[in-house]
Amino acid sequence: MPVPLYQAKAEFFRMLGHPVRIRVLELLQAGPTPVRDLLPEFDIEPSSLSQQLAVLRRAGLVTATREGSTVVYALAGADVAELLRTARRILTELLADQHLLLEELRAAR
């Protein structure tokens, strides 16, 4: 029996639900990047970064190409960057609404 779409979406968002994975996707928006250039952006062991990159690669969100002894990662498509932009827009709106509510609460004292 096929997985219902809502369940597949939930699994997709669960896969994205790790700060390192989100940060990697954000960094890769600037273009293909060697692992050695990604690592300084994180306070984690290289093996942990490799594990997170593997999750993103298996999900089809990033690609990996070997250039000599260097592995270069890139976003698999423009849709990934668009998803991140959409998430930023939604968060911006939510935080703006929260800020307005906070101002109202303070004014009501």
DOKOLVO-302332 format. One record per residue (C-alpha): residue number from 1; residue in one letter; y, x, z. Coordinates in Angstrom, 1 decimal, decimal comma. Each point is the difference from the previous one (the first is absolute). Layout:
! residues N
SITE   num   residu       c2       c1       c3
SITE   NUM        A        Y        X        Z
...
! end
This chain:
! residues 109
SITE   num   residu       c2       c1       c3
SITE     1        M      0,0      0,0      0,0
SITE     2        P      3,4      1,5     -1,0
SITE     3        V      2,5      0,9      2,7
SITE     4        P      2,8     -2,6      0,3
SITE     5        L      3,3      1,2     -1,3
SITE     6        Y      1,7     -0,4      3,4
SITE     7        Q     -2,7      2,2      1,6
SITE     8        A      0,4      2,6     -2,7
SITE     9        K      3,8      0,0      0,6
SITE    10        A     -0,5      0,4      3,7
SITE    11        E     -2,3      3,0     -0,6
SITE    12        F      2,6      1,5     -2,3
SITE    13        F      2,8     -0,4      2,6
SITE    14        R     -2,3      1,3      2,7
SITE    15        M     -0,6      3,1     -2,1
SITE    16        L      3,8      0,5     -0,3
SITE    17        G      0,3     -0,5      3,7
SITE    18        H      0,2      3,7      0,9
SITE    19        P      3,4      1,8      0,4
SITE    20        V     -1,3      3,2     -1,7
SITE    21        R     -1,2     -2,0     -3,0
SITE    22        I      3,4     -1,8     -0,3
SITE    23        R      1,9      3,3      0,3
SITE    24        V     -2,2      1,7     -2,6
SITE    25        L      0,7     -2,9     -2,4
SITE    26        E      3,7      0,2      0,7
SITE    27        L      0,0      3,8     -0,6
SITE    28        L     -1,9     -0,4     -3,3
SITE    29        Q      2,7     -2,3     -1,3
SITE    30        A      1,9      3,2     -0,8
SITE    31        G     -2,7      1,0     -2,4
SITE    32        P     -3,3      1,9      0,1
SITE    33        T     -0,3      2,3      3,0
SITE    34        P     -2,4      2,8      1,0
SITE    35        V     -1,7     -0,5      3,3
SITE    36        R      1,6      3,2      1,4
SITE    37        D      3,4     -1,7     -0,5
SITE    38        L     -1,1     -3,2      1,7
SITE    39        L     -1,4      1,6      3,1
SITE    40        P      3,3      1,2      1,5
SITE    41        E      1,2     -3,6      0,1
SITE    42        F     -2,7     -0,9      2,6
SITE    43        D     -0,9      1,2      3,4
SITE    44        I     -3,7     -0,2     -0,6
SITE    45        E     -2,9      2,3     -0,9
SITE    46        P     -0,6      0,6     -3,8
SITE    47        S     -3,4     -1,6      0,4
SITE    48        S      1,6     -3,2      1,3
SITE    49        L      2,4     -0,1     -2,9
SITE    50        S     -2,9      0,5     -2,4
SITE    51        Q     -1,8     -2,9      1,6
SITE    52        Q      3,0     -2,3     -0,5
SITE    53        L      0,5      1,2     -3,6
SITE    54        A     -3,7     -0,8     -0,6
SITE    55        V      0,5     -3,5      1,2
SITE    56        L      2,9     -0,5     -2,3
SITE    57        R     -1,9      1,5     -2,9
SITE    58        R     -3,1     -2,2      0,6
SITE    59        A      2,4     -3,0      0,1
SITE    60        G      1,3      1,0     -3,4
SITE    61        L      3,6      0,4      1,2
SITE    62        V      0,3      3,8     -0,6
SITE    63        T     -1,6      2,4     -2,5
SITE    64        A     -0,9      3,6      0,6
SITE    65        T     -0,1      2,7     -2,6
SITE    66        R     -1,0      3,6      0,5
SITE    67        E      2,3      2,7     -1,3
SITE    68        G     -1,8      3,2      0,7
SITE    69        S     -0,6      0,1      3,7
SITE    70        T      2,6     -2,6      0,7
SITE    71        V     -0,5     -3,8      0,2
SITE    72        V      3,0     -2,1     -1,1
SITE    73        Y      0,3     -3,6      1,0
SITE    74        A      1,9     -2,7     -1,8
SITE    75        L      0,5     -3,7      0,3
SITE    76        A     -2,6     -1,8     -2,2
SITE    77        G      2,6     -2,4     -1,4
SITE    78        A      3,5     -1,4      0,2
SITE    79        D     -1,3     -3,0      1,9
SITE    80        V     -0,5      2,1      3,1
SITE    81        A      3,6      1,1      0,0
SITE    82        E      1,1     -3,6     -0,5
SITE    83        L     -2,1     -1,1      2,9
SITE    84        L      1,7      2,5      2,3
SITE    85        R      3,4     -1,1     -1,3
SITE    86        T     -0,9     -3,6      0,7
SITE    87        A     -1,2      0,8      3,5
SITE    88        R      3,3      1,9      0,7
SITE    89        R      2,0     -3,1     -1,3
SITE    90        I     -2,0     -2,4      2,2
SITE    91        L      0,4      2,3      3,1
SITE    92        T      3,7      0,4     -0,6
SITE    93        E      0,4     -3,8     -0,1
SITE    94        L     -2,1     -0,5      3,1
SITE    95        L      1,9      2,6      1,9
SITE    96        A      3,3     -1,4     -1,1
SITE    97        D     -1,1     -3,4      1,2
SITE    98        Q     -1,0      1,5      3,3
SITE    99        H      3,4      1,7      0,3
SITE   100        L      1,8     -3,3     -0,6
SITE   101        L     -2,2     -1,6      2,7
SITE   102        L      0,7      2,8      2,4
SITE   103        E      3,8     -0,4     -0,6
SITE   104        E     -0,4     -3,8      0,7
SITE   105        L     -1,9      0,7      3,2
SITE   106        R      2,6      2,5      1,2
SITE   107        A      2,8     -2,4     -0,8
SITE   108        A     -1,6     -2,8      1,9
SITE   109        R      0,1      1,9      3,3
! end
